[in-house]
Amino acid sequence: MSRSRLFGSLCAIVFLANFARVVFAPLVGEFIGEFAIGEGTAGLIVTLAWLGSAAPRLPAGWALTRFSRQFVVLVSGAMLTLGALGVALAPGVPTLMLATFAIGLASGVYFVAANPLIAELFPTRVGRVMGVHGMASQLAAVAAAPVVTVALWYDWRFAFYGLAAAAAASTVVFAAFARRTDLPNAGAGDTDFVAGVLTEWKLILAGVVLMGLTSFVWQGLFNFYELYMIDKGLPPSTARNLLTVIFAAGVPAFLVSGDLADRLPHIPYLLGIVSTFLGGVVLVVASSGVAAVVAASVVVGFTIHMLFPAGDTYLLASLPDESRASAYAVFSAGMMTTQAAGSWVVGEAIEAGAGYDAVFLSLAGGLALVVVAYAVLERLGRVPGGAADTEHAA
């Protein structure tokens, strides 16, 4: 069986893994109403999905030095199925938090195993296939708000029953394809987790700081976007659907950015993306009226989703076979841990009385300082990771 079919099954699983994380954002208001909690607790529930996504990445990276990439992907599919059932059946906040964390665990295990596998399946076009894989993930984000809207006609828990069934089916399909596909052995030499991490620590740190802090701002913004838009005076239905606008703008961004990541110098390209994202955040804060807010939302959605395939390509294309999975796992854990607290920090700030505009402008200002620091270090040649290999990518 061709590697493309196996890749297609991975795209199905990543759709579900990302849906499981982003579906909580349009449910924040439902959680506040049904469970009688405040914005801070609701933000913590969302944060638990992303903390859960960060928590297993180091253990999963170690597991990849002992087990095959495909076996770890199968484990993640089983975890996702059970976590989704837990959310659907949750009787109260503690159980909901635990199941949410379990869903996050599943996604973390998946990404640590699947991303190196994809890079090794198609070593001459890492950026392009990461872009397609990311687009599949992004389609889930686009679907999240409409699925929640439909589910709310009956019960929001139906969304998670459906997720559990789809996750189980997709995992079975992946297992069948993996058994019939000629898989690469590029990671066979990646057997020493600690050595791989120590060898590549500078590259890992560079990726964690830039990607993690940018995603921290993004987490805080999108998980409270619906409530922020209502605070701006938009109708609740319009506010909820703006999440769909943001995520829809990210669908072509993955394809465009993945292709460019194979061709452009990594760090200047990443800094350009982050700078444009910051400009979009400022536009969101400054905009008023539906048309202006939609336009600003498109800018934010397109640019932030260009970041993810560009960042993954930067790491995966720069890492050698013998340390790719180990080093990428540590990068993923650090990046996800950094970003996970974004929604909790924003929720606590809002509950304490801060205004949305002040919070988001403060976050944007802090991230702008990081961009300036990276630009200076890049000019001095102190940021690890080389330029994209355009000849190789072609």
C-alpha positions in Angstrom: 0.0 0.0 0.0 1.3 3.5 -0.8 2.5 5.8 1.9 -0.1 8.3 0.7 -3.0 6.2 1.9 -1.3 5.8 5.3 -0.8 9.6 5.3 -4.5 10.0 4.6 -5.4 8.0 7.6 -3.1 10.2 9.7 -5.0 13.2 8.4 -8.3 11.7 9.6 -6.9 11.1 13.1 -5.3 14.6 13.3 -8.7 16.1 12.4 -10.3 14.4 15.4 -7.3 15.1 17.7 -7.5 18.8 17.0 -11.3 18.9 17.1 -11.1 17.5 20.6 -8.9 20.4 21.7 -10.6 23.3 20.0 -14.2 22.2 20.6 -14.0 23.5 24.2 -13.6 27.1 23.1 -17.2 27.5 21.8 -18.5 25.6 24.9 -17.0 28.0 27.5 -20.4 29.8 27.8 -22.2 26.5 28.1 -19.9 25.3 30.9 -20.4 28.6 32.8 -24.1 28.2 32.6 -24.6 24.5 33.2 -22.0 24.0 35.9 -22.4 27.4 37.6 -18.7 28.4 37.4 -16.8 31.6 36.7 -14.6 32.6 33.8 -11.5 31.6 35.6 -12.7 28.0 36.2 -14.0 27.8 32.6 -10.6 29.0 31.3 -8.9 26.4 33.5 -11.1 23.6 31.9 -9.9 24.8 28.4 -6.3 25.1 29.7 -6.4 21.5 30.9 -7.0 20.2 27.4 -3.8 22.0 26.3 -1.8 21.1 29.5 -2.9 17.5 28.8 -1.5 17.9 25.3 1.8 19.0 26.8 2.1 16.5 29.6 2.8 13.3 27.8 5.2 14.6 25.2 8.4 13.8 27.1 7.2 10.2 28.0 5.9 9.8 24.4 9.3 10.9 23.1 11.0 8.3 25.3 8.5 5.7 24.1 9.5 6.4 20.5 13.0 5.2 21.3 11.5 1.8 22.4 8.4 1.4 20.2 7.5 2.1 16.6 5.9 5.4 15.5 2.8 3.6 14.4 2.3 1.8 17.7 2.4 5.0 19.6 -0.1 6.6 17.1 -2.5 3.6 17.8 -2.2 4.2 21.6 -3.2 7.9 21.1 -6.3 6.9 19.1 -7.4 4.6 21.9 -6.8 7.4 24.5 -8.8 9.9 22.4 -11.8 7.5 22.2 -11.9 7.0 26.0 -11.3 10.7 26.8 -14.2 11.8 24.5 -16.5 9.3 26.2 -15.4 10.6 29.6 -16.4 14.2 28.6 -19.7 13.1 27.2 -20.6 11.2 30.4 -19.1 13.8 32.9 -21.6 14.5 35.7 -19.8 17.5 37.2 -16.8 19.8 37.0 -14.1 17.4 38.5 -15.0 14.6 36.1 -15.2 17.1 33.2 -11.7 18.4 34.1 -10.2 14.9 34.3 -11.7 13.8 30.9 -10.7 17.0 29.3 -7.1 16.4 30.5 -7.3 12.9 29.1 -8.3 14.2 25.7 -5.3 16.5 25.8 -3.1 13.6 26.6 -4.3 11.7 23.5 -3.5 14.7 21.2 0.0 15.2 22.8 0.9 11.5 22.3 -0.4 11.7 18.7 1.6 14.7 17.6 4.8 13.6 19.1 4.6 10.3 17.2 2.9 11.4 14.0 4.9 14.5 13.0 8.3 12.7 12.9 6.6 9.8 11.1 5.3 12.1 8.5 8.6 13.8 8.0 10.2 10.4 7.5 7.5 9.2 5.2 8.2 12.1 2.8 11.7 13.4 3.6 12.1 15.5 0.4 9.0 17.6 1.0 8.6 18.0 4.8 7.0 21.5 4.7 4.5 20.5 2.1 3.2 17.4 3.8 3.2 19.1 7.2 1.1 21.8 5.6 -1.4 19.3 4.3 -1.5 17.5 7.7 -2.0 20.9 9.4 -4.8 21.7 7.0 -6.6 18.5 8.0 -6.2 19.6 11.6 -7.4 23.1 10.8 -10.6 21.8 9.1 -11.5 20.4 12.5 -11.2 23.8 14.0 -13.4 25.2 11.3 -16.0 22.5 12.0 -15.9 23.0 15.8 -18.3 25.9 16.2 -20.9 24.7 13.7 -20.8 21.2 15.3 -21.4 22.8 18.7 -24.2 24.9 17.3 -26.0 21.8 15.9 -25.3 19.8 19.1 -26.8 22.6 21.2 -30.1 22.0 19.6 -30.1 18.8 21.6 -27.2 18.5 24.0 -23.6 19.5 23.7 -22.6 16.0 24.9 -23.6 14.6 21.5 -20.5 16.2 20.0 -18.3 14.1 22.2 -20.3 10.8 21.6 -19.7 11.4 17.9 -16.0 12.2 18.5 -15.5 8.9 20.4 -17.1 6.8 17.6 -15.1 8.5 14.9 -11.8 8.2 16.8 -12.3 4.5 17.3 -13.1 4.0 13.6 -10.1 6.1 12.4 -7.7 4.2 14.7 -8.8 0.9 13.2 -8.3 2.1 9.7 -4.8 3.4 10.5 -3.8 0.1 12.0 -4.9 -1.8 8.9 -3.0 0.6 6.5 0.1 0.6 8.7 0.4 -3.2 8.5 0.3 -3.1 4.7 2.7 -0.1 4.1 6.5 -0.2 3.6 7.5 2.1 6.5 10.8 4.1 6.7 13.5 3.1 9.1 14.9 6.6 9.4 14.3 6.7 13.2 16.0 3.4 13.9 19.1 5.1 15.3 17.0 7.3 17.7 17.4 5.1 20.7 19.0 7.4 23.3 16.5 10.0 24.4 18.7 12.0 26.7 21.6 12.1 24.3 19.4 13.3 21.5 18.0 16.1 23.6 21.4 17.2 24.9 22.8 17.3 21.4 20.0 19.6 20.1 19.2 21.7 23.2 19.9 25.0 21.6 17.6 24.3 18.7 14.9 23.0 21.0 15.1 26.1 23.2 14.9 28.5 20.3 11.8 26.8 19.1 10.1 26.6 22.5 10.5 30.3 23.3 9.4 31.7 19.9 6.6 29.2 19.2 5.5 28.8 22.8 5.1 32.5 23.6 3.3 33.2 20.3 0.9 30.4 21.0 0.4 31.6 24.6 -1.0 34.8 23.1 -3.1 32.9 20.6 -4.5 30.6 23.3 -5.6 33.5 25.4 -7.2 35.2 22.4 -9.1 32.4 20.7 -10.5 30.7 23.8 -12.2 33.9 24.9 -12.9 35.2 21.4 -16.6 34.6 21.6 -17.0 36.4 25.0 -14.7 39.2 23.8 -16.8 39.8 20.7 -19.9 39.9 22.8 -18.2 42.4 25.1 -17.6 44.5 21.9 -21.3 44.5 21.3 -21.7 41.8 18.7 -24.7 39.4 18.9 -23.9 36.0 20.5 -24.5 34.0 17.3 -22.2 36.3 15.3 -19.5 36.2 18.1 -19.6 32.4 18.0 -19.4 32.2 14.2 -16.3 34.5 14.2 -14.4 31.6 15.6 -15.3 29.8 12.4 -14.0 32.8 10.4 -10.7 32.7 12.2 -10.2 28.9 11.7 -11.4 29.0 8.1 -8.8 31.6 7.3 -6.2 29.1 8.6 -7.1 26.4 6.1 -5.3 27.9 3.1 -2.6 29.2 5.5 -1.3 25.8 6.2 -0.9 24.9 2.5 0.7 28.3 1.7 3.0 28.3 4.7 4.1 24.6 4.3 5.3 25.2 0.8 7.0 28.5 1.7 8.7 26.8 4.7 10.5 24.5 2.2 11.9 27.5 0.4 12.6 30.4 2.7 15.2 30.9 5.5 13.5 29.6 8.6 14.0 32.3 11.3 13.3 35.4 9.1 10.2 33.6 7.8 9.0 32.8 11.3 9.6 36.3 12.6 7.7 37.8 9.7 4.7 35.5 10.5 4.7 36.5 14.2 5.0 40.2 13.4 2.0 40.1 11.1 0.1 38.1 13.7 0.8 40.9 16.3 -0.5 43.5 13.8 -3.7 41.4 13.5 -4.2 41.3 17.3 -3.9 45.1 17.4 -6.4 45.4 14.5 -8.9 43.1 16.4 -8.6 45.4 19.5 -9.0 48.6 17.5 -11.8 47.4 15.2 -15.5 48.0 15.8 -18.5 46.9 13.7 -19.0 43.5 12.1 -17.1 44.2 8.8 -14.0 45.5 10.5 -14.0 42.7 13.1 -14.3 40.1 10.4 -11.5 41.6 8.4 -9.2 41.7 11.5 -10.2 38.1 12.4 -9.2 36.9 9.0 -5.7 38.5 9.4 -5.3 36.9 12.8 -6.5 33.5 11.6 -4.4 33.4 8.5 -1.2 34.5 10.1 -1.3 32.4 13.3 -1.9 29.2 11.3 1.0 30.0 9.0 3.1 29.7 12.1 2.5 26.0 12.9 3.7 24.3 9.7 6.6 26.8 9.5 7.6 26.0 13.1 7.3 22.2 12.7 9.4 22.4 9.4 12.0 24.5 11.2 12.5 21.8 13.8 11.9 18.6 11.8 14.0 19.6 8.8 16.8 20.8 11.0 17.0 17.7 13.2 19.0 14.6 12.2 17.5 11.1 12.0 19.2 9.9 15.1 17.6 12.6 17.4 14.5 13.7 15.5 11.8 12.1 17.6 13.6 12.7 21.0 14.4 16.3 20.4 11.0 17.1 18.8 9.2 15.6 21.8 11.0 17.9 24.1 10.3 20.9 21.9 6.6 19.9 21.8 6.4 19.5 25.5 8.0 22.8 26.2 6.0 24.7 23.6 2.7 23.2 24.7 3.4 23.8 28.4 4.2 27.4 27.6 1.1 28.1 25.5 -1.3 26.1 27.7 -1.6 28.7 30.4 -2.7 31.4 28.0 -6.5 30.9 28.4 -6.1 30.5 32.2 -4.1 33.7 32.5 -6.6 35.7 30.4 -9.5 34.2 32.3 -8.1 35.2 35.6 -7.2 38.7 34.4 -10.8 39.2 33.1 -12.3 37.8 36.3 -10.1 40.2 38.3 -11.6 43.2 36.5 -9.2 43.8 33.6 -10.6 44.7 30.3 -10.2 42.5 27.2 -8.5 45.3 25.2 -5.9 46.0 27.9 -5.1 42.3 28.4 -4.6 41.5 24.7 -2.6 44.7 24.0 -0.4 43.8 27.0 0.2 40.3 25.6 1.0 41.7 22.2 3.4 44.2 23.5 5.3 41.5 25.4 5.5 39.3 22.3 6.8 42.2 20.3 9.8 42.4 22.6 10.5 38.7 21.9 10.4 39.3 18.2 12.9 42.1 18.5 15.2 40.0 20.6 15.1 37.2 18.0 15.8 39.6 15.1 18.9 40.9 16.9 20.1 37.4 17.7 19.5 36.2 14.1 21.5 39.2 12.7 24.4 38.1 15.0 24.1 34.5 13.8 23.2 33.2 17.2 19.8 31.4 16.4 20.3 27.7 15.6 18.8 26.1 12.5 19.8 26.8 8.9 18.0 28.2 5.9 15.6 26.0 4.1 17.2 23.7 1.5 15.4 25.0 -1.6 17.2 22.7 -4.0 16.3 19.6 -1.8 12.7 20.8 -1.4 12.2 21.2 -5.2 
